[in-house]
Amino acid sequence: MLLRRYPFYLFSIYTLLSSMRTPLQVAGIFLGAKVPPNTHIELSQTGLKFMVHGKIDVRSLKETLLDRFYERFGCAVQDGWSVVDNCGGFGEYTIFTANDHFGYLRAQRSGGGQPA
């Protein structure tokens, strides 16, 4: 059972390192390096940049944007749809969807604040 996990982990490492502009920075985060405030990582393919605070943020980026979990196990965004982010993560899917499907993002703070 344990041996079945190794191909997944090896492929995940390859996907992460080959898809980021700064693969050594990403490797450092996973190897336990302290992540300074305002650390950004950039996706090679899209040029999108995200502020990350640790392993969980990088892993979330991989699953959401590189593996496209929402589209594989949910449904893909269609033309004419609106995407509402309920603040369950750090906004990576909303930003990715806006970039991938709409070319823009209109954000509004919770509580009816002014658009960001």
C-alpha positions in Angstrom: 0.0 0.0 0.0 2.8 2.4 0.9 4.6 1.7 -2.4 1.5 2.9 -4.3 2.0 6.4 -2.9 5.6 6.9 -4.2 4.7 7.4 -7.9 2.1 10.0 -6.8 4.6 11.9 -4.6 7.4 11.7 -7.3 5.0 13.0 -10.0 3.8 15.8 -7.6 7.4 16.9 -6.9 8.1 16.9 -10.7 4.9 18.9 -11.4 5.7 21.5 -8.7 9.3 22.0 -9.6 8.7 22.1 -13.4 5.8 24.5 -13.2 7.2 27.2 -11.0 9.6 30.0 -12.0 11.6 29.5 -8.8 11.8 25.8 -8.3 14.6 26.0 -5.7 12.4 28.4 -3.6 9.5 25.9 -3.8 11.8 23.0 -2.8 13.1 25.0 0.1 9.6 25.6 1.4 8.9 21.9 1.3 12.2 21.1 3.0 11.4 23.3 5.9 13.0 26.6 5.1 11.5 29.6 6.9 9.1 31.4 4.6 9.6 35.2 4.9 6.6 37.5 4.9 5.4 38.6 1.4 7.0 35.5 -0.3 5.6 35.2 -3.8 5.8 32.2 -6.2 5.1 32.5 -9.9 3.6 29.9 -12.2 5.8 29.5 -15.3 2.9 28.9 -17.7 0.6 31.7 -16.8 2.9 34.2 -15.0 0.3 34.4 -12.2 2.0 35.3 -8.8 0.7 34.2 -5.4 1.8 35.2 -2.0 2.4 32.0 0.1 2.9 31.5 3.8 4.1 27.8 3.7 3.7 24.3 2.4 -0.1 24.3 2.5 -0.4 27.3 0.2 2.0 25.8 -2.3 0.2 22.4 -2.2 -3.1 24.2 -2.7 -1.8 26.0 -5.7 -0.6 22.7 -7.2 -3.9 20.9 -6.6 -6.1 23.8 -7.7 -4.1 25.2 -10.6 -1.8 22.6 -11.9 -3.8 19.4 -11.2 -7.1 21.3 -11.8 -8.9 19.3 -9.0 -12.0 21.5 -9.2 -12.5 20.8 -12.8 -11.6 17.1 -12.6 -13.8 16.3 -9.6 -16.4 19.1 -9.9 -17.1 20.9 -13.1 -15.3 23.3 -15.4 -16.4 27.0 -15.4 -18.6 27.8 -18.4 -18.9 31.0 -20.4 -21.4 33.4 -18.8 -20.9 32.0 -15.3 -20.1 34.1 -12.3 -17.6 32.8 -9.8 -18.1 33.7 -6.1 -15.3 33.1 -3.7 -16.5 32.2 -0.2 -13.0 32.7 1.3 -12.4 29.0 1.9 -8.7 29.4 0.7 -6.6 32.2 -0.3 -8.3 33.0 -3.6 -6.2 31.0 -6.0 -9.1 29.4 -7.8 -10.9 32.7 -8.3 -7.7 34.4 -9.6 -7.0 31.4 -11.9 -10.5 31.3 -13.3 -10.6 35.1 -13.9 -7.3 34.9 -15.8 -8.2 31.7 -17.7 -11.8 32.5 -18.6 -12.5 36.1 -18.3 -9.3 38.1 -18.4 -10.2 40.2 -15.4 -11.2 40.0 -11.8 -13.6 42.2 -9.9 -13.2 41.6 -6.2 -15.4 42.8 -3.3 -14.5 42.6 0.4 -16.8 40.6 2.6 -19.2 42.8 4.5 -20.0 45.0 1.4 -16.8 46.9 1.3 -15.4 48.7 -1.7 -14.0 46.6 -4.6 -10.4 45.7 -4.2 
